[in-house]
Amino acid sequence: MEILGATLRICVDDLETAIPFYERLTGAPAHRFGRGGVQAAAIGSFLLMSGPEAELEVLRKVTATIAVKDVDEAHRQLTELGARVVAGPLATPAGRNLLAVHPDGTVFEYVDQPG
């Protein structure tokens, strides 16, 4: 599996207040999207998320988002190495993704980039 990079996941109380800081910090514009009740903004290597606490509680369990070339290949390799895929692959606004629990118990989201 080819890992292309990682995104740091940050839950914030107010997305609109947080976005300008991260845009200035990275020099990159925010790419906004929503999923369920959560609103998100991808800014450089950061993913800001805001929404109902019940939904954020689940998202906080994911350590990081790992960009890969191909989610299907990641699924195969993760399974072979003993990780447990708990969701996906599924289509999302940011590409196809899956959630995997590594053998040490950490949870990562793997996402590929739309063609």
MDAnalysis code that builds the backbone (N, CA, C; Angstrom):
import MDAnalysis as mda
import numpy as np

u = mda.Universe.empty(345, n_residues=115, atom_resindex=np.repeat(np.arange(115), 3), trajectory=True)
u.add_TopologyAttr("name", ["N", "CA", "C"] * 115)
u.add_TopologyAttr("resid", np.arange(1, 116))
u.add_TopologyAttr("resname", ["MET", "GLU", "ILE", "LEU", "GLY", "ALA", "THR", "LEU", "ARG", "ILE", "CYS", "VAL", "ASP", "ASP", "LEU", "GLU", "THR", "ALA", "ILE", "PRO", "PHE", "TYR", "GLU", "ARG", "LEU", "THR", "GLY", "ALA", "PRO", "ALA", "HIS", "ARG", "PHE", "GLY", "ARG", "GLY", "GLY", "VAL", "GLN", "ALA", "ALA", "ALA", "ILE", "GLY", "SER", "PHE", "LEU", "LEU", "MET", "SER", "GLY", "PRO", "GLU", "ALA", "GLU", "LEU", "GLU", "VAL", "LEU", "ARG", "LYS", "VAL", "THR", "ALA", "THR", "ILE", "ALA", "VAL", "LYS", "ASP", "VAL", "ASP", "GLU", "ALA", "HIS", "ARG", "GLN", "LEU", "THR", "GLU", "LEU", "GLY", "ALA", "ARG", "VAL", "VAL", "ALA", "GLY", "PRO", "LEU", "ALA", "THR", "PRO", "ALA", "GLY", "ARG", "ASN", "LEU", "LEU", "ALA", "VAL", "HIS", "PRO", "ASP", "GLY", "THR", "VAL", "PHE", "GLU", "TYR", "VAL", "ASP", "GLN", "PRO", "GLY"])
u.atoms.positions = np.array([
    [0.855, -1.164, 0.000],
    [0.000, 0.000, 0.000],
    [0.901, 1.227, 0.000],
    [0.588, 2.176, -0.849],
    [1.348, 3.422, -0.904],
    [0.648, 4.474, -0.049],
    [1.335, 4.924, 1.013],
    [0.798, 5.972, 1.878],
    [1.266, 7.318, 1.329],
    [0.310, 8.202, 1.063],
    [0.596, 9.497, 0.451],
    [0.750, 10.610, 1.470],
    [0.234, 10.429, 2.678],
    [0.321, 11.461, 3.700],
    [-0.661, 11.190, 4.810],
    [-0.668, 12.065, 5.793],
    [-1.579, 11.928, 6.929],
    [-2.220, 13.275, 7.234],
    [-3.428, 13.217, 7.771],
    [-4.161, 14.407, 8.161],
    [-4.449, 14.338, 9.650],
    [-4.184, 15.426, 10.344],
    [-4.457, 15.512, 11.770],
    [-5.910, 15.919, 11.966],
    [-6.617, 15.206, 12.800],
    [-8.041, 15.426, 13.030],
    [-8.225, 16.245, 14.300],
    [-8.958, 17.360, 14.206],
    [-9.148, 18.259, 15.339],
    [-10.636, 18.574, 15.475],
    [-11.194, 18.289, 16.646],
    [-12.574, 18.661, 16.936],
    [-12.565, 20.055, 17.552],
    [-13.378, 20.944, 16.992],
    [-13.440, 22.330, 17.467],
    [-14.877, 22.680, 17.828],
    [-15.019, 23.633, 18.755],
    [-16.362, 24.067, 19.153],
    [-17.035, 24.877, 18.059],
    [-16.269, 25.747, 17.402],
    [-16.828, 26.651, 16.407],
    [-15.958, 26.620, 15.152],
    [-16.437, 25.947, 14.131],
    [-15.690, 25.777, 12.890],
    [-15.358, 27.126, 12.249],
    [-16.332, 28.029, 12.223],
    [-16.132, 29.327, 11.562],
    [-15.052, 30.160, 12.249],
    [-14.922, 30.033, 13.547],
    [-13.883, 30.752, 14.281],
    [-12.518, 30.115, 14.065],
    [-12.467, 28.790, 13.969],
    [-11.203, 28.063, 13.848],
    [-10.597, 28.150, 12.441],
    [-11.420, 28.193, 11.415],
    [-10.937, 28.135, 10.032],
    [-9.908, 29.221, 9.702],
    [-10.151, 30.503, 10.010],
    [-9.165, 31.528, 9.612],
    [-7.759, 31.277, 10.171],
    [-7.660, 30.799, 11.409],
    [-6.346, 30.512, 11.987],
    [-5.610, 29.467, 11.151],
    [-6.274, 28.360, 10.821],
    [-5.623, 27.277, 10.083],
    [-5.353, 27.664, 8.627],
    [-6.199, 28.505, 8.047],
    [-5.915, 29.002, 6.695],
    [-4.649, 29.854, 6.704],
    [-4.515, 30.725, 7.684],
    [-3.313, 31.570, 7.769],
    [-2.080, 30.726, 8.110],
    [-2.234, 29.763, 8.997],
    [-1.128, 28.909, 9.403],
    [-0.570, 28.115, 8.230],
    [-1.454, 27.542, 7.410],
    [-1.025, 26.670, 6.314],
    [-0.874, 27.394, 4.984],
    [-1.522, 28.551, 4.839],
    [-1.535, 29.235, 3.557],
    [-2.446, 28.556, 2.546],
    [-3.317, 27.691, 3.033],
    [-4.224, 26.933, 2.155],
    [-5.676, 27.302, 2.463],
    [-6.536, 27.250, 1.443],
    [-7.951, 27.530, 1.679],
    [-8.654, 26.324, 2.306],
    [-9.733, 26.597, 3.013],
    [-10.548, 25.535, 3.611],
    [-11.431, 24.900, 2.543],
    [-11.474, 23.595, 2.533],
    [-12.398, 22.841, 1.686],
    [-13.432, 22.252, 2.631],
    [-14.641, 22.776, 2.553],
    [-15.696, 22.432, 3.515],
    [-16.595, 21.326, 2.979],
    [-17.041, 20.483, 3.913],
    [-18.024, 19.461, 3.587],
    [-18.698, 19.014, 4.869],
    [-19.789, 18.313, 4.734],
    [-20.514, 17.809, 5.889],
    [-20.817, 16.333, 5.726],
    [-20.978, 15.684, 6.843],
    [-21.367, 14.272, 6.841],
    [-22.189, 14.041, 8.090],
    [-23.448, 13.655, 7.905],
    [-24.343, 13.550, 9.052],
    [-24.504, 14.931, 9.656],
    [-24.415, 15.034, 10.965],
    [-24.541, 16.317, 11.642],
    [-23.230, 17.043, 11.822],
    [-22.147, 16.488, 11.286],
    [-20.823, 17.082, 11.476],
    [-20.449, 17.915, 10.258],
    [-19.971, 19.126, 10.528],
    [-19.423, 19.979, 9.483],
    [-17.911, 19.892, 9.585],
    [-17.231, 19.841, 8.445],
    [-15.780, 19.672, 8.440],
    [-15.136, 20.638, 7.465],
    [-13.864, 20.910, 7.717],
    [-13.061, 21.732, 6.812],
    [-11.676, 21.110, 6.739],
    [-11.271, 20.741, 5.531],
    [-9.917, 20.249, 5.291],
    [-9.062, 21.448, 4.911],
    [-7.972, 21.645, 5.670],
    [-7.090, 22.791, 5.444],
    [-5.654, 22.285, 5.550],
    [-4.981, 22.184, 4.426],
    [-3.635, 21.627, 4.456],
    [-3.662, 20.236, 5.057],
    [-2.848, 20.006, 6.080],
    [-2.778, 18.698, 6.732],
    [-3.709, 18.579, 7.936],
    [-4.659, 19.502, 8.060],
    [-5.577, 19.496, 9.197],
    [-7.002, 19.233, 8.723],
    [-7.745, 18.480, 9.516],
    [-9.172, 18.275, 9.285],
    [-9.894, 18.749, 10.533],
    [-10.588, 19.881, 10.411],
    [-11.354, 20.430, 11.526],
    [-12.766, 19.882, 11.451],
    [-13.315, 19.502, 12.610],
    [-14.663, 18.948, 12.656],
    [-15.432, 19.591, 13.795],
    [-16.708, 19.866, 13.542],
    [-17.567, 20.467, 14.553],
    [-18.968, 19.905, 14.386],
    [-19.646, 19.681, 15.511],
    [-20.993, 19.146, 15.434],
    [-21.460, 18.644, 16.778],
    [-22.541, 17.863, 16.767],
    [-23.090, 17.336, 18.016],
    [-22.076, 16.448, 18.742],
    [-22.019, 16.592, 20.060],
    [-21.050, 15.857, 20.865],
    [-21.154, 14.340, 20.658],
    [-22.349, 13.817, 20.493],
    [-22.506, 12.367, 20.310],
    [-21.773, 11.889, 19.049],
    [-21.802, 12.688, 17.994],
    [-21.103, 12.311, 16.760],
    [-19.600, 12.557, 16.875],
    [-19.212, 13.639, 17.536],
    [-17.782, 13.932, 17.705],
    [-17.102, 12.901, 18.597],
    [-17.837, 12.365, 19.564],
    [-17.275, 11.360, 20.467],
    [-16.737, 10.166, 19.680],
    [-17.463, 9.742, 18.676],
    [-17.024, 8.630, 17.828],
    [-15.812, 9.063, 16.999],
    [-15.854, 10.257, 16.423],
    [-14.766, 10.739, 15.568],
    [-13.461, 10.920, 16.336],
    [-13.547, 11.248, 17.612],
    [-12.341, 11.431, 18.430],
    [-11.561, 10.133, 18.614],
    [-12.184, 9.018, 18.408],
    [-11.514, 7.722, 18.571],
    [-10.580, 7.414, 17.407],
    [-10.725, 8.155, 16.304],
    [-9.876, 7.945, 15.125],
    [-8.621, 8.784, 15.295],
    [-7.462, 8.132, 15.338],
    [-6.192, 8.803, 15.601],
    [-5.819, 9.780, 14.499],
    [-5.924, 9.362, 13.239],
    [-5.542, 10.208, 12.105],
    [-6.183, 9.653, 10.844],
    [-6.166, 10.460, 9.810],
    [-6.602, 10.031, 8.486],
    [-5.352, 9.824, 7.640],
    [-5.250, 8.657, 7.033],
    [-4.101, 8.295, 6.209],
    [-4.542, 8.291, 4.748],
    [-3.899, 9.113, 3.916],
    [-4.184, 9.141, 2.475],
    [-3.397, 8.018, 1.810],
    [-4.106, 7.223, 1.032],
    [-3.470, 6.114, 0.309],
    [-3.846, 6.204, -1.161],
    [-3.085, 5.521, -1.973],
    [-3.355, 5.526, -3.406],
    [-4.644, 4.772, -3.731],
    [-4.902, 3.667, -3.001],
    [-6.034, 2.794, -3.326],
    [-6.578, 2.161, -2.047],
    [-7.799, 2.512, -1.670],
    [-8.417, 1.984, -0.456],
    [-8.599, 0.463, -0.527],
    [-8.891, -0.060, -1.706],
    [-9.052, -1.517, -1.814],
    [-7.738, -2.236, -1.503],
    [-6.636, -1.690, -1.993],
    [-5.328, -2.265, -1.694],
    [-5.031, -2.145, -0.198],
    [-5.363, -0.995, 0.392],
    [-5.168, -0.805, 1.830],
    [-5.973, -1.827, 2.616],
    [-7.219, -2.046, 2.204],
    [-8.084, -3.032, 2.860],
    [-7.426, -4.408, 2.854],
    [-6.934, -4.807, 1.700],
    [-6.296, -6.117, 1.568],
    [-5.077, -6.223, 2.478],
    [-4.204, -5.235, 2.412],
    [-2.967, -5.302, 3.190],
    [-3.235, -5.204, 4.688],
    [-4.128, -4.321, 5.100],
    [-4.457, -4.199, 6.519],
    [-4.986, -5.520, 7.065],
    [-5.879, -6.152, 6.324],
    [-6.442, -7.431, 6.750],
    [-5.358, -8.497, 6.852],
    [-4.475, -8.554, 5.854],
    [-3.379, -9.522, 5.875],
    [-2.466, -9.323, 7.084],
    [-2.302, -8.063, 7.511],
    [-1.403, -7.757, 8.620],
    [-2.075, -7.876, 9.996],
    [-3.361, -8.232, 10.008],
    [-4.042, -8.459, 11.273],
    [-4.884, -7.310, 11.773],
    [-5.061, -6.258, 10.971],
    [-5.961, -5.170, 11.354],
    [-7.400, -5.625, 11.119],
    [-8.311, -4.990, 11.829],
    [-9.734, -5.299, 11.678],
    [-10.421, -4.101, 11.034],
    [-10.951, -4.280, 9.829],
    [-11.676, -3.214, 9.141],
    [-13.089, -3.187, 9.722],
    [-13.469, -2.035, 10.307],
    [-14.762, -1.933, 10.984],
    [-15.797, -1.169, 10.173],
    [-15.377, -0.473, 9.120],
    [-16.319, 0.229, 8.240],
    [-15.649, 0.462, 6.898],
    [-16.430, 0.279, 5.838],
    [-15.948, 0.595, 4.498],
    [-15.387, -0.610, 3.785],
    [-14.890, -0.308, 2.609],
    [-14.762, 0.985, 1.941],
    [-16.115, 1.595, 1.558],
    [-16.205, 2.901, 1.762],
    [-17.401, 3.673, 1.449],
    [-17.018, 4.947, 0.701],
    [-17.915, 5.430, -0.148],
    [-17.697, 6.704, -0.839],
    [-17.988, 7.856, 0.123],
    [-17.122, 8.879, 0.137],
    [-17.314, 10.086, 0.945],
    [-17.011, 11.296, 0.068],
    [-17.301, 12.507, 0.555],
    [-16.954, 13.701, -0.229],
    [-15.452, 13.844, -0.473],
    [-14.629, 13.224, 0.386],
    [-13.176, 13.348, 0.259],
    [-12.540, 12.168, -0.472],
    [-13.327, 11.238, -0.949],
    [-12.809, 10.017, -1.577],
    [-13.376, 8.806, -0.875],
    [-12.990, 7.622, -1.317],
    [-13.455, 6.400, -0.657],
    [-12.646, 6.206, 0.621],
    [-13.301, 5.700, 1.665],
    [-12.583, 5.518, 2.918],
    [-12.934, 4.195, 3.578],
    [-12.128, 3.875, 4.586],
    [-12.425, 2.758, 5.472],
    [-11.862, 3.102, 6.840],
    [-12.424, 2.483, 7.861],
    [-11.906, 2.610, 9.218],
    [-11.340, 1.267, 9.625],
    [-10.133, 1.295, 10.183],
    [-9.473, 0.059, 10.588],
    [-8.913, 0.199, 11.996],
    [-9.044, -0.882, 12.757],
    [-8.435, -0.966, 14.076],
    [-7.161, -1.783, 13.916],
    [-6.018, -1.166, 14.203],
    [-4.741, -1.868, 14.118],
    [-4.625, -2.863, 15.268],
    [-3.752, -3.846, 15.151],
    [-3.609, -4.843, 16.220],
    [-3.316, -4.241, 17.597],
    [-2.721, -3.045, 17.660],
    [-2.437, -2.414, 18.955],
    [-3.632, -1.642, 19.507],
    [-4.758, -1.637, 18.764],
    [-5.982, -0.993, 19.228],
    [-6.216, 0.410, 18.702],
    [-5.236, 1.004, 18.018],
    [-5.460, 2.348, 17.478],
    [-6.363, 2.272, 16.254],
    [-7.152, 3.322, 16.076],
    [-8.117, 3.386, 14.975],
    [-7.657, 4.453, 13.993],
    [-7.610, 4.085, 12.719],
    [-7.228, 5.014, 11.662],
    [-8.274, 4.990, 10.560],
    [-8.455, 6.142, 9.934],
    [-9.251, 6.233, 8.715],
    [-8.270, 6.215, 7.560],
    [-8.541, 5.414, 6.560],
    [-7.758, 5.383, 5.312],
    [-8.658, 5.929, 4.213],
    [-8.136, 6.860, 3.418],
    [-8.943, 7.477, 2.364],
    [-8.103, 7.582, 1.085],
    [-8.753, 7.294, -0.048],
    [-8.055, 7.539, -1.317],
    [-8.609, 8.811, -1.927],
    [-7.893, 9.353, -2.855],
    [-8.256, 10.629, -3.442],
    [-9.077, 10.390, -4.708],
    [-10.141, 11.188, -4.899],
    [-10.947, 11.022, -6.112],
    [-10.096, 11.229, -7.374],
    [-10.413, 10.407, -8.403],
    [-9.674, 10.427, -9.645],
    [-9.659, 11.729, -10.310],
])
